[in-house]
Amino acid sequence: MIIKILIIFVILVGGTILIFSEELNLVSQNSLNSEEIPKGIQYLQDDLKNIENKLRDILPKNTEK
């Protein structure tokens, strides 16, 4: 019984490691595109500005109460 559980555990862990290693390879290959990195940074900066503006809208409303 314990051996069956260990075999299933090893198969599940091995499969998970294989899946993540495949994804890491894909990510590392995709990250070589230097043109996409500045676009991603620009999107993050835009998101931060939007969050900052939303917080400025929300905070005065909460302090007036």
PyMOL Python script that loads the backbone (N, CA, C, O; Angstrom):
from pymol import cmd

cmd.read_pdbstr("""\
ATOM      1  N   MET A   1       0.836  -1.201   0.000  1.00  0.00           N
ATOM      2  CA  MET A   1       0.000   0.000   0.000  1.00  0.00           C
ATOM      3  C   MET A   1       0.875   1.257   0.000  1.00  0.00           C
ATOM      4  O   MET A   1       0.646   2.182  -0.780  1.00  0.00           O
ATOM      5  N   ILE A   2       1.867   1.281   0.872  1.00  0.00           N
ATOM      6  CA  ILE A   2       2.751   2.439   0.959  1.00  0.00           C
ATOM      7  C   ILE A   2       3.556   2.582  -0.328  1.00  0.00           C
ATOM      8  O   ILE A   2       3.812   3.696  -0.785  1.00  0.00           O
ATOM      9  N   ILE A   3       3.955   1.451  -0.911  1.00  0.00           N
ATOM     10  CA  ILE A   3       4.736   1.490  -2.148  1.00  0.00           C
ATOM     11  C   ILE A   3       3.894   2.081  -3.277  1.00  0.00           C
ATOM     12  O   ILE A   3       4.402   2.869  -4.075  1.00  0.00           O
ATOM     13  N   LYS A   4       2.619   1.713  -3.353  1.00  0.00           N
ATOM     14  CA  LYS A   4       1.748   2.266  -4.388  1.00  0.00           C
ATOM     15  C   LYS A   4       1.616   3.780  -4.227  1.00  0.00           C
ATOM     16  O   LYS A   4       1.659   4.518  -5.211  1.00  0.00           O
ATOM     17  N   ILE A   5       1.460   4.230  -3.009  1.00  0.00           N
ATOM     18  CA  ILE A   5       1.336   5.670  -2.746  1.00  0.00           C
ATOM     19  C   ILE A   5       2.623   6.388  -3.139  1.00  0.00           C
ATOM     20  O   ILE A   5       2.576   7.459  -3.745  1.00  0.00           O
ATOM     21  N   LEU A   6       3.781   5.800  -2.795  1.00  0.00           N
ATOM     22  CA  LEU A   6       5.063   6.407  -3.165  1.00  0.00           C
ATOM     23  C   LEU A   6       5.237   6.470  -4.678  1.00  0.00           C
ATOM     24  O   LEU A   6       5.738   7.467  -5.198  1.00  0.00           O
ATOM     25  N   ILE A   7       4.830   5.420  -5.391  1.00  0.00           N
ATOM     26  CA  ILE A   7       4.950   5.413  -6.856  1.00  0.00           C
ATOM     27  C   ILE A   7       4.073   6.503  -7.459  1.00  0.00           C
ATOM     28  O   ILE A   7       4.519   7.229  -8.348  1.00  0.00           O
ATOM     29  N   ILE A   8       2.851   6.628  -6.997  1.00  0.00           N
ATOM     30  CA  ILE A   8       1.944   7.672  -7.497  1.00  0.00           C
ATOM     31  C   ILE A   8       2.522   9.050  -7.195  1.00  0.00           C
ATOM     32  O   ILE A   8       2.482   9.945  -8.040  1.00  0.00           O
ATOM     33  N   PHE A   9       3.057   9.217  -5.994  1.00  0.00           N
ATOM     34  CA  PHE A   9       3.655  10.499  -5.608  1.00  0.00           C
ATOM     35  C   PHE A   9       4.832  10.852  -6.520  1.00  0.00           C
ATOM     36  O   PHE A   9       4.945  11.990  -6.975  1.00  0.00           O
ATOM     37  N   VAL A  10       5.698   9.887  -6.784  1.00  0.00           N
ATOM     38  CA  VAL A  10       6.864  10.128  -7.641  1.00  0.00           C
ATOM     39  C   VAL A  10       6.414  10.488  -9.053  1.00  0.00           C
ATOM     40  O   VAL A  10       6.992  11.381  -9.672  1.00  0.00           O
ATOM     41  N   ILE A  11       5.403   9.814  -9.567  1.00  0.00           N
ATOM     42  CA  ILE A  11       4.906  10.111 -10.913  1.00  0.00           C
ATOM     43  C   ILE A  11       4.324  11.523 -10.961  1.00  0.00           C
ATOM     44  O   ILE A  11       4.588  12.268 -11.904  1.00  0.00           O
ATOM     45  N   LEU A  12       3.545  11.892  -9.964  1.00  0.00           N
ATOM     46  CA  LEU A  12       2.948  13.233  -9.945  1.00  0.00           C
ATOM     47  C   LEU A  12       4.012  14.319  -9.834  1.00  0.00           C
ATOM     48  O   LEU A  12       3.960  15.316 -10.554  1.00  0.00           O
ATOM     49  N   VAL A  13       4.962  14.133  -8.949  1.00  0.00           N
ATOM     50  CA  VAL A  13       6.025  15.129  -8.771  1.00  0.00           C
ATOM     51  C   VAL A  13       6.886  15.216 -10.028  1.00  0.00           C
ATOM     52  O   VAL A  13       7.246  16.313 -10.457  1.00  0.00           O
ATOM     53  N   GLY A  14       7.216  14.074 -10.621  1.00  0.00           N
ATOM     54  CA  GLY A  14       8.011  14.072 -11.845  1.00  0.00           C
ATOM     55  C   GLY A  14       7.287  14.770 -12.986  1.00  0.00           C
ATOM     56  O   GLY A  14       7.899  15.535 -13.732  1.00  0.00           O
ATOM     57  N   GLY A  15       5.998  14.516 -13.129  1.00  0.00           N
ATOM     58  CA  GLY A  15       5.222  15.180 -14.173  1.00  0.00           C
ATOM     59  C   GLY A  15       5.149  16.679 -13.959  1.00  0.00           C
ATOM     60  O   GLY A  15       5.248  17.456 -14.908  1.00  0.00           O
ATOM     61  N   THR A  16       4.975  17.080 -12.712  1.00  0.00           N
ATOM     62  CA  THR A  16       4.923  18.511 -12.408  1.00  0.00           C
ATOM     63  C   THR A  16       6.246  19.185 -12.726  1.00  0.00           C
ATOM     64  O   THR A  16       6.267  20.284 -13.281  1.00  0.00           O
ATOM     65  N   ILE A  17       7.346  18.538 -12.381  1.00  0.00           N
ATOM     66  CA  ILE A  17       8.670  19.111 -12.674  1.00  0.00           C
ATOM     67  C   ILE A  17       8.873  19.224 -14.181  1.00  0.00           C
ATOM     68  O   ILE A  17       9.414  20.224 -14.653  1.00  0.00           O
ATOM     69  N   LEU A  18       8.454  18.224 -14.940  1.00  0.00           N
ATOM     70  CA  LEU A  18       8.588  18.282 -16.397  1.00  0.00           C
ATOM     71  C   LEU A  18       7.768  19.432 -16.979  1.00  0.00           C
ATOM     72  O   LEU A  18       8.240  20.154 -17.858  1.00  0.00           O
ATOM     73  N   ILE A  19       6.545  19.600 -16.490  1.00  0.00           N
ATOM     74  CA  ILE A  19       5.687  20.678 -17.009  1.00  0.00           C
ATOM     75  C   ILE A  19       6.330  22.025 -16.723  1.00  0.00           C
ATOM     76  O   ILE A  19       6.397  22.872 -17.614  1.00  0.00           O
ATOM     77  N   PHE A  20       6.803  22.243 -15.502  1.00  0.00           N
ATOM     78  CA  PHE A  20       7.394  23.536 -15.162  1.00  0.00           C
ATOM     79  C   PHE A  20       8.694  23.778 -15.904  1.00  0.00           C
ATOM     80  O   PHE A  20       8.990  24.917 -16.265  1.00  0.00           O
ATOM     81  N   SER A  21       9.483  22.727 -16.142  1.00  0.00           N
ATOM     82  CA  SER A  21      10.723  22.928 -16.882  1.00  0.00           C
ATOM     83  C   SER A  21      10.429  23.320 -18.330  1.00  0.00           C
ATOM     84  O   SER A  21      11.152  24.129 -18.911  1.00  0.00           O
ATOM     85  N   GLU A  22       9.367  22.748 -18.919  1.00  0.00           N
ATOM     86  CA  GLU A  22       8.963  23.139 -20.275  1.00  0.00           C
ATOM     87  C   GLU A  22       8.547  24.606 -20.288  1.00  0.00           C
ATOM     88  O   GLU A  22       8.926  25.349 -21.193  1.00  0.00           O
ATOM     89  N   GLU A  23       7.767  25.030 -19.288  1.00  0.00           N
ATOM     90  CA  GLU A  23       7.310  26.417 -19.235  1.00  0.00           C
ATOM     91  C   GLU A  23       8.486  27.364 -19.029  1.00  0.00           C
ATOM     92  O   GLU A  23       8.516  28.445 -19.618  1.00  0.00           O
ATOM     93  N   LEU A  24       9.441  26.982 -18.216  1.00  0.00           N
ATOM     94  CA  LEU A  24      10.613  27.831 -18.000  1.00  0.00           C
ATOM     95  C   LEU A  24      11.424  27.978 -19.277  1.00  0.00           C
ATOM     96  O   LEU A  24      11.944  29.058 -19.558  1.00  0.00           O
ATOM     97  N   ASN A  25      11.539  26.914 -20.049  1.00  0.00           N
ATOM     98  CA  ASN A  25      12.245  27.000 -21.327  1.00  0.00           C
ATOM     99  C   ASN A  25      11.533  27.957 -22.268  1.00  0.00           C
ATOM    100  O   ASN A  25      12.174  28.760 -22.945  1.00  0.00           O
ATOM    101  N   LEU A  26      10.205  27.872 -22.313  1.00  0.00           N
ATOM    102  CA  LEU A  26       9.444  28.768 -23.189  1.00  0.00           C
ATOM    103  C   LEU A  26       9.597  30.212 -22.743  1.00  0.00           C
ATOM    104  O   LEU A  26       9.744  31.111 -23.572  1.00  0.00           O
ATOM    105  N   VAL A  27       9.563  30.435 -21.439  1.00  0.00           N
ATOM    106  CA  VAL A  27       9.700  31.800 -20.927  1.00  0.00           C
ATOM    107  C   VAL A  27      11.084  32.344 -21.250  1.00  0.00           C
ATOM    108  O   VAL A  27      11.210  33.498 -21.661  1.00  0.00           O
ATOM    109  N   SER A  28      12.117  31.543 -21.073  1.00  0.00           N
ATOM    110  CA  SER A  28      13.468  32.036 -21.336  1.00  0.00           C
ATOM    111  C   SER A  28      13.675  32.302 -22.821  1.00  0.00           C
ATOM    112  O   SER A  28      14.404  33.227 -23.180  1.00  0.00           O
ATOM    113  N   GLN A  29      13.058  31.521 -23.684  1.00  0.00           N
ATOM    114  CA  GLN A  29      13.173  31.769 -25.119  1.00  0.00           C
ATOM    115  C   GLN A  29      12.416  33.026 -25.515  1.00  0.00           C
ATOM    116  O   GLN A  29      12.878  33.789 -26.363  1.00  0.00           O
ATOM    117  N   ASN A  30      11.256  33.248 -24.909  1.00  0.00           N
ATOM    118  CA  ASN A  30      10.461  34.427 -25.243  1.00  0.00           C
ATOM    119  C   ASN A  30      11.073  35.705 -24.689  1.00  0.00           C
ATOM    120  O   ASN A  30      10.874  36.777 -25.260  1.00  0.00           O
ATOM    121  N   SER A  31      11.806  35.615 -23.600  1.00  0.00           N
ATOM    122  CA  SER A  31      12.350  36.818 -22.983  1.00  0.00           C
ATOM    123  C   SER A  31      13.544  37.370 -23.751  1.00  0.00           C
ATOM    124  O   SER A  31      14.050  38.442 -23.420  1.00  0.00           O
ATOM    125  N   LEU A  32      14.000  36.649 -24.774  1.00  0.00           N
ATOM    126  CA  LEU A  32      15.123  37.140 -25.561  1.00  0.00           C
ATOM    127  C   LEU A  32      14.713  38.256 -26.517  1.00  0.00           C
ATOM    128  O   LEU A  32      15.572  38.944 -27.069  1.00  0.00           O
ATOM    129  N   ASN A  33      13.409  38.442 -26.718  1.00  0.00           N
ATOM    130  CA  ASN A  33      12.946  39.522 -27.590  1.00  0.00           C
ATOM    131  C   ASN A  33      13.108  40.838 -26.856  1.00  0.00           C
ATOM    132  O   ASN A  33      12.313  41.155 -25.971  1.00  0.00           O
ATOM    133  N   SER A  34      14.122  41.605 -27.206  1.00  0.00           N
ATOM    134  CA  SER A  34      14.412  42.843 -26.489  1.00  0.00           C
ATOM    135  C   SER A  34      13.405  43.937 -26.831  1.00  0.00           C
ATOM    136  O   SER A  34      13.315  44.935 -26.118  1.00  0.00           O
ATOM    137  N   GLU A  35      12.650  43.763 -27.909  1.00  0.00           N
ATOM    138  CA  GLU A  35      11.661  44.774 -28.280  1.00  0.00           C
ATOM    139  C   GLU A  35      10.457  44.719 -27.350  1.00  0.00           C
ATOM    140  O   GLU A  35       9.819  45.744 -27.111  1.00  0.00           O
ATOM    141  N   GLU A  36      10.139  43.547 -26.825  1.00  0.00           N
ATOM    142  CA  GLU A  36       8.943  43.394 -26.013  1.00  0.00           C
ATOM    143  C   GLU A  36       9.158  43.871 -24.583  1.00  0.00           C
ATOM    144  O   GLU A  36       8.188  44.203 -23.902  1.00  0.00           O
ATOM    145  N   ILE A  37      10.389  43.913 -24.114  1.00  0.00           N
ATOM    146  CA  ILE A  37      10.656  44.284 -22.724  1.00  0.00           C
ATOM    147  C   ILE A  37      10.276  45.743 -22.457  1.00  0.00           C
ATOM    148  O   ILE A  37       9.602  46.002 -21.460  1.00  0.00           O
ATOM    149  N   PRO A  38      10.675  46.718 -23.301  1.00  0.00           N
ATOM    150  CA  PRO A  38      10.242  48.093 -23.039  1.00  0.00           C
ATOM    151  C   PRO A  38       8.727  48.264 -23.098  1.00  0.00           C
ATOM    152  O   PRO A  38       8.163  49.073 -22.362  1.00  0.00           O
ATOM    153  N   LYS A  39       8.064  47.502 -23.974  1.00  0.00           N
ATOM    154  CA  LYS A  39       6.600  47.577 -24.029  1.00  0.00           C
ATOM    155  C   LYS A  39       6.005  47.109 -22.703  1.00  0.00           C
ATOM    156  O   LYS A  39       5.072  47.719 -22.180  1.00  0.00           O
ATOM    157  N   GLY A  40       6.553  46.024 -22.169  1.00  0.00           N
ATOM    158  CA  GLY A  40       6.063  45.511 -20.898  1.00  0.00           C
ATOM    159  C   GLY A  40       6.286  46.503 -19.771  1.00  0.00           C
ATOM    160  O   GLY A  40       5.428  46.663 -18.903  1.00  0.00           O
ATOM    161  N   ILE A  41       7.433  47.168 -19.778  1.00  0.00           N
ATOM    162  CA  ILE A  41       7.721  48.175 -18.754  1.00  0.00           C
ATOM    163  C   ILE A  41       6.757  49.348 -18.895  1.00  0.00           C
ATOM    164  O   ILE A  41       6.275  49.883 -17.896  1.00  0.00           O
ATOM    165  N   GLN A  42       6.478  49.747 -20.132  1.00  0.00           N
ATOM    166  CA  GLN A  42       5.545  50.855 -20.360  1.00  0.00           C
ATOM    167  C   GLN A  42       4.149  50.490 -19.863  1.00  0.00           C
ATOM    168  O   GLN A  42       3.466  51.322 -19.266  1.00  0.00           O
ATOM    169  N   TYR A  43       3.719  49.240 -20.110  1.00  0.00           N
ATOM    170  CA  TYR A  43       2.411  48.801 -19.615  1.00  0.00           C
ATOM    171  C   TYR A  43       2.373  48.847 -18.095  1.00  0.00           C
ATOM    172  O   TYR A  43       1.373  49.266 -17.512  1.00  0.00           O
ATOM    173  N   LEU A  44       3.457  48.419 -17.447  1.00  0.00           N
ATOM    174  CA  LEU A  44       3.497  48.452 -15.986  1.00  0.00           C
ATOM    175  C   LEU A  44       3.453  49.881 -15.465  1.00  0.00           C
ATOM    176  O   LEU A  44       2.784  50.157 -14.469  1.00  0.00           O
ATOM    177  N   GLN A  45       4.161  50.796 -16.131  1.00  0.00           N
ATOM    178  CA  GLN A  45       4.133  52.190 -15.707  1.00  0.00           C
ATOM    179  C   GLN A  45       2.738  52.781 -15.876  1.00  0.00           C
ATOM    180  O   GLN A  45       2.275  53.538 -15.024  1.00  0.00           O
ATOM    181  N   ASP A  46       2.073  52.439 -16.969  1.00  0.00           N
ATOM    182  CA  ASP A  46       0.708  52.915 -17.179  1.00  0.00           C
ATOM    183  C   ASP A  46      -0.230  52.370 -16.112  1.00  0.00           C
ATOM    184  O   ASP A  46      -1.090  53.092 -15.608  1.00  0.00           O
ATOM    185  N   ASP A  47      -0.062  51.089 -15.767  1.00  0.00           N
ATOM    186  CA  ASP A  47      -0.891  50.494 -14.724  1.00  0.00           C
ATOM    187  C   ASP A  47      -0.660  51.184 -13.387  1.00  0.00           C
ATOM    188  O   ASP A  47      -1.610  51.443 -12.648  1.00  0.00           O
ATOM    189  N   LEU A  48       0.604  51.484 -13.072  1.00  0.00           N
ATOM    190  CA  LEU A  48       0.903  52.166 -11.810  1.00  0.00           C
ATOM    191  C   LEU A  48       0.280  53.560 -11.772  1.00  0.00           C
ATOM    192  O   LEU A  48      -0.228  53.986 -10.734  1.00  0.00           O
ATOM    193  N   LYS A  49       0.319  54.272 -12.900  1.00  0.00           N
ATOM    194  CA  LYS A  49      -0.307  55.598 -12.954  1.00  0.00           C
ATOM    195  C   LYS A  49      -1.805  55.498 -12.753  1.00  0.00           C
ATOM    196  O   LYS A  49      -2.396  56.322 -12.055  1.00  0.00           O
ATOM    197  N   ASN A  50      -2.431  54.482 -13.365  1.00  0.00           N
ATOM    198  CA  ASN A  50      -3.874  54.289 -13.195  1.00  0.00           C
ATOM    199  C   ASN A  50      -4.224  53.980 -11.746  1.00  0.00           C
ATOM    200  O   ASN A  50      -5.203  54.502 -11.213  1.00  0.00           O
ATOM    201  N   ILE A  51      -3.421  53.131 -11.108  1.00  0.00           N
ATOM    202  CA  ILE A  51      -3.667  52.789  -9.701  1.00  0.00           C
ATOM    203  C   ILE A  51      -3.495  54.027  -8.831  1.00  0.00           C
ATOM    204  O   ILE A  51      -4.280  54.260  -7.912  1.00  0.00           O
ATOM    205  N   GLU A  52      -2.468  54.818  -9.120  1.00  0.00           N
ATOM    206  CA  GLU A  52      -2.226  56.033  -8.343  1.00  0.00           C
ATOM    207  C   GLU A  52      -3.401  56.996  -8.475  1.00  0.00           C
ATOM    208  O   GLU A  52      -3.837  57.588  -7.487  1.00  0.00           O
ATOM    209  N   ASN A  53      -3.911  57.154  -9.689  1.00  0.00           N
ATOM    210  CA  ASN A  53      -5.052  58.044  -9.899  1.00  0.00           C
ATOM    211  C   ASN A  53      -6.302  57.533  -9.194  1.00  0.00           C
ATOM    212  O   ASN A  53      -7.062  58.320  -8.629  1.00  0.00           O
ATOM    213  N   LYS A  54      -6.519  56.223  -9.225  1.00  0.00           N
ATOM    214  CA  LYS A  54      -7.678  55.653  -8.538  1.00  0.00           C
ATOM    215  C   LYS A  54      -7.565  55.854  -7.028  1.00  0.00           C
ATOM    216  O   LYS A  54      -8.555  56.153  -6.360  1.00  0.00           O
ATOM    217  N   LEU A  55      -6.349  55.688  -6.494  1.00  0.00           N
ATOM    218  CA  LEU A  55      -6.156  55.895  -5.059  1.00  0.00           C
ATOM    219  C   LEU A  55      -6.399  57.352  -4.676  1.00  0.00           C
ATOM    220  O   LEU A  55      -6.964  57.631  -3.618  1.00  0.00           O
ATOM    221  N   ARG A  56      -5.976  58.276  -5.527  1.00  0.00           N
ATOM    222  CA  ARG A  56      -6.219  59.689  -5.251  1.00  0.00           C
ATOM    223  C   ARG A  56      -7.710  59.997  -5.257  1.00  0.00           C
ATOM    224  O   ARG A  56      -8.176  60.843  -4.494  1.00  0.00           O
ATOM    225  N   ASP A  57      -8.461  59.309  -6.121  1.00  0.00           N
ATOM    226  CA  ASP A  57      -9.906  59.507  -6.149  1.00  0.00           C
ATOM    227  C   ASP A  57     -10.570  58.922  -4.910  1.00  0.00           C
ATOM    228  O   ASP A  57     -11.525  59.496  -4.388  1.00  0.00           O
ATOM    229  N   ILE A  58     -10.073  57.794  -4.442  1.00  0.00           N
ATOM    230  CA  ILE A  58     -10.707  57.092  -3.332  1.00  0.00           C
ATOM    231  C   ILE A  58     -10.359  57.732  -1.989  1.00  0.00           C
ATOM    232  O   ILE A  58     -11.238  57.883  -1.141  1.00  0.00           O
ATOM    233  N   LEU A  59      -9.104  58.110  -1.779  1.00  0.00           N
ATOM    234  CA  LEU A  59      -8.660  58.565  -0.461  1.00  0.00           C
ATOM    235  C   LEU A  59      -9.367  59.826   0.030  1.00  0.00           C
ATOM    236  O   LEU A  59      -9.761  59.853   1.196  1.00  0.00           O
ATOM    237  N   PRO A  60      -9.554  60.869  -0.774  1.00  0.00           N
ATOM    238  CA  PRO A  60     -10.273  62.031  -0.241  1.00  0.00           C
ATOM    239  C   PRO A  60     -11.705  61.706   0.184  1.00  0.00           C
ATOM    240  O   PRO A  60     -12.214  62.287   1.143  1.00  0.00           O
ATOM    241  N   LYS A  61     -12.343  60.797  -0.513  1.00  0.00           N
ATOM    242  CA  LYS A  61     -13.700  60.403  -0.150  1.00  0.00           C
ATOM    243  C   LYS A  61     -13.722  59.751   1.227  1.00  0.00           C
ATOM    244  O   LYS A  61     -14.646  59.976   2.008  1.00  0.00           O
ATOM    245  N   ASN A  62     -12.711  58.949   1.525  1.00  0.00           N
ATOM    246  CA  ASN A  62     -12.676  58.260   2.802  1.00  0.00           C
ATOM    247  C   ASN A  62     -12.287  59.205   3.942  1.00  0.00           C
ATOM    248  O   ASN A  62     -12.715  58.995   5.076  1.00  0.00           O
ATOM    249  N   THR A  63     -11.491  60.234   3.670  1.00  0.00           N
ATOM    250  CA  THR A  63     -11.074  61.125   4.743  1.00  0.00           C
ATOM    251  C   THR A  63     -12.156  62.133   5.098  1.00  0.00           C
ATOM    252  O   THR A  63     -12.142  62.681   6.201  1.00  0.00           O
ATOM    253  N   GLU A  64     -13.103  62.393   4.181  1.00  0.00           N
ATOM    254  CA  GLU A  64     -14.172  63.346   4.463  1.00  0.00           C
ATOM    255  C   GLU A  64     -15.179  62.786   5.442  1.00  0.00           C
ATOM    256  O   GLU A  64     -15.853  63.557   6.124  1.00  0.00           O
ATOM    257  N   LYS A  65     -15.309  61.469   5.539  1.00  0.00           N
ATOM    258  CA  LYS A  65     -16.320  60.847   6.403  1.00  0.00           C
ATOM    259  C   LYS A  65     -16.029  61.020   7.835  1.00  0.00           C
ATOM    260  O   LYS A  65     -16.790  60.551   8.681  1.00  0.00           O
TER     261      LYS A  65
END
""", "prot")
cmd.dss("prot")
cmd.show_as("cartoon", "prot")
cmd.util.cbc("prot")
cmd.orient("prot")
